Amino acid sequence: MVIGECSTSTAPRFFPMSRLRKDAAGILVRRLSLPRRSWASSKVQSFRTLAVRASNPLPAAVASEASAKVIDGKYVSKLIRDEVAAEVSRMKEAIGVVPGLAVVLVGERKDSATYVRNKKKACESVGINSFEVHLPEDSKEEEVVKFISGFNDDPSVHGILVQLPLPSHMNEQSILNAVSIEKDVDGFHPLNIGRLAMRGREPLFVPCTPKGCIELLHRYGISIKGKRAVVIGRSNIVGMPAALLLQREDATISIVHSRTQNAEEITREADIIIAAVGQPNMVRGSWIKPGAVIIDVGINPVEDSKSSRGYKLVGDVCYEEACKVASAITPVPGGVGPMTIAMLLSNTLTSAKRVHNFQ
Amino acid sequence: MVIGECSTSTAPRFFPMSRLRKDAAGILVRRLSLPRRSWASSKVQSFRTLAVRASNPLPAAVASEASAKVIDGKYVSKLIRDEVAAEVSRMKEAIGVVPGLAVVLVGERKDSATYVRNKKKACESVGINSFEVHLPEDSKEEEVVKFISGFNDDPSVHGILVQLPLPSHMNEQSILNAVSIEKDVDGFHPLNIGRLAMRGREPLFVPCTPKGCIELLHRYGISIKGKRAVVIGRSNIVGMPAALLLQREDATISIVHSRTQNAEEITREADIIIAAVGQPNMVRGSWIKPGAVIIDVGINPVEDSKSSRGYKLVGDVCYEEACKVASAITPVPGGVGPMTIAMLLSNTLTSAKRVHNFQ
């Protein structure tokens, strides 16, 4: 079923995002080092660097002759972490407050443990306090809720994250609903999603992965207003909020999903494509309008006999083909993946600033 | 500025829905009698009548030779009112409970007073109790909120509606937020909108006008799943929730708005068009794919020297041109307009049933 190379793929099949294994913050990426690429910041003519946000020009690697510029999420996420670290430090000095993120982990899943460890490390690296509760697999729902309530009441905690998936005997929705909206740094609370959808309303938090997608467009100076944007996938954690965010920025959005009959044709109309469907190499070169910008959220393991691990990670977009058509593209890994955790840190900082009215 | 006839229109200009004057339930229509049309129920071959819901076949008038079938909102809304009346009566007999709708009116606007009167009449006609508070223009925000709180606590009230617009010295958002989510029959609370947007979540109420649009499609047996749907307009009360509803029914949606650069081209891709922008005759025949189904939410007054009132009401779609291209279309008036109030009654009944766990 898994498609390793674009060239060997059969007709692409369309699967919902839910097939992907992901954690509560929508983090889909393993931390792999990017292949060395030539830094070509001088070639970034078409991407206005947002000097206000980043004093260094952003790097754009060129994958091959006449090919798309690479949107470097690893680099941008590093910039954001540095910015968060500076703000955390400034806040601590000014008012003596350190932002805190609490993670609730239930059960013994190794992948979940790894995600939680990575979040803890990321918090440490920027000076955010991290709190962790690890409960056994057979815990009762009420016990989990009790700990969440404790974090809700704890003024040193500014963000609460429940590591998903929860054990099957638990009601995910009622546990997530226990998280106070003021500390919902994942941004998945329906009240936050409703505010995101409504003009004139402001969500307290925006879900991390779609926020990371839009942040990449912003940091690379890619204009969104009036552009046609196609979001592939309509999951609650990526596709749907990504579409709402693009609409807030005045894009004309279309949402392609598993029931869409002419996904290729619709995608080809897009100036901006956000692919978040969890299907390796589904978006082929022929799906892409020349000059389009591609944000690839998918992180799919595919067989790779050349790798010592036996697999490699590819996106939802056939990178080799897309590079020849698009004007800019995020790589997999090293594109959207590292942005999710950076946005989580940023949301935690925002929460602490809001509570303490710190500008 | 106002365009009376499609044929005399200049290049269409695009204005946001907010230019329309509308009330809290998004009711844009005056109650005008429909011109007599020939009932041609035998010609409804392409529209499977939902016999489960309506025992009578639905009427479809044919406006002229080889033209679109008319989706008769006046008739469907009558069916729904009859269904609501039957359920209200059954509930009263079974458990002695009568649903109640409270309307809060502030100030002396004549149009608002008319809307409130119409809602009251509609309630009476189906056996729903109606409650009304009429406060003077110079009331304080706290006084309005006090009455809302009273209705929140009153078990005989199952729906609360604040008539908009409120006087300019009041904060609309904070007053609307005072309405308990369990009684938000308008469905405008961000928590309801968030649930509407999210897969696997259910809103307590769906906003009346977009719900009425989808209900018309259902009642006429028009399939939505897998269809391309274009929503023109992205207002909080119609366009945005209409798009979310269509997506819940597995349509592939695109949202066209004031910043869209090629609205005509995108609209022409649609199998289903919902126009809710408040611009008379904006959607011309050339915008419509042959065979498309059109739901026209706009109710725009345009000059009409032939009318004794000096004006007539037209939709956002040029009806004469659209009739020749579309397979089905809602007229203006008599299309979506009467559906809004029918959905308000239906939401109030739903609320009462939910509170009393009455199936």
Boltz contact constraints between the chains, C-beta under 6 A:
constraints:
  - contact:
      token1: [A, 190]
      token2: [B, 191]
      max_distance: 6.0
  - contact:
      token1: [A, 190]
      token2: [B, 194]
      max_distance: 6.0
  - contact:
      token1: [A, 190]
      token2: [B, 195]
      max_distance: 6.0
  - contact:
      token1: [A, 190]
      token2: [B, 198]
      max_distance: 6.0
  - contact:
      token1: [A, 190]
      token2: [B, 201]
      max_distance: 6.0
  - contact:
      token1: [A, 191]
      token2: [B, 190]
      max_distance: 6.0
  - contact:
      token1: [A, 191]
      token2: [B, 191]
      max_distance: 6.0
  - contact:
      token1: [A, 191]
      token2: [B, 194]
      max_distance: 6.0
  - contact:
      token1: [A, 193]
      token2: [B, 194]
      max_distance: 6.0
  - contact:
      token1: [A, 193]
      token2: [B, 197]
      max_distance: 6.0
  - contact:
      token1: [A, 193]
      token2: [B, 198]
      max_distance: 6.0
  - contact:
      token1: [A, 194]
      token2: [B, 190]
      max_distance: 6.0
  - contact:
      token1: [A, 194]
      token2: [B, 191]
      max_distance: 6.0
  - contact:
      token1: [A, 194]
      token2: [B, 193]
      max_distance: 6.0
  - contact:
      token1: [A, 194]
      token2: [B, 194]
      max_distance: 6.0
  - contact:
      token1: [A, 195]
      token2: [B, 190]
      max_distance: 6.0
  - contact:
      token1: [A, 197]
      token2: [B, 193]
      max_distance: 6.0
  - contact:
      token1: [A, 197]
      token2: [B, 197]
      max_distance: 6.0
  - contact:
      token1: [A, 197]
      token2: [B, 240]
      max_distance: 6.0
  - contact:
      token1: [A, 198]
      token2: [B, 190]
      max_distance: 6.0
  - contact:
      token1: [A, 198]
      token2: [B, 193]
      max_distance: 6.0
  - contact:
      token1: [A, 198]
      token2: [B, 236]
      max_distance: 6.0
  - contact:
      token1: [A, 199]
      token2: [B, 236]
      max_distance: 6.0
  - contact:
      token1: [A, 201]
      token2: [B, 190]
      max_distance: 6.0
  - contact:
      token1: [A, 226]
      token2: [B, 259]
      max_distance: 6.0
  - contact:
      token1: [A, 226]
      token2: [B, 261]
      max_distance: 6.0
  - contact:
      token1: [A, 236]
      token2: [B, 198]
      max_distance: 6.0
  - contact:
      token1: [A, 236]
      token2: [B, 199]
      max_distance: 6.0
  - contact:
      token1: [A, 240]
      token2: [B, 197]
      max_distance: 6.0
  - contact:
      token1: [A, 250]
      token2: [B, 259]
      max_distance: 6.0
  - contact:
      token1: [A, 252]
      token2: [B, 260]
      max_distance: 6.0
  - contact:
      token1: [A, 253]
      token2: [B, 255]
      max_distance: 6.0
  - contact:
      token1: [A, 254]
      token2: [B, 254]
      max_distance: 6.0
  - contact:
      token1: [A, 255]
      token2: [B, 253]
      max_distance: 6.0
  - contact:
      token1: [A, 259]
      token2: [B, 226]
      max_distance: 6.0
  - contact:
      token1: [A, 259]
      token2: [B, 250]
      max_distance: 6.0
  - contact:
      token1: [A, 260]
      token2: [B, 252]
      max_distance: 6.0
  - contact:
      token1: [A, 261]
      token2: [B, 226]
      max_distance: 6.0
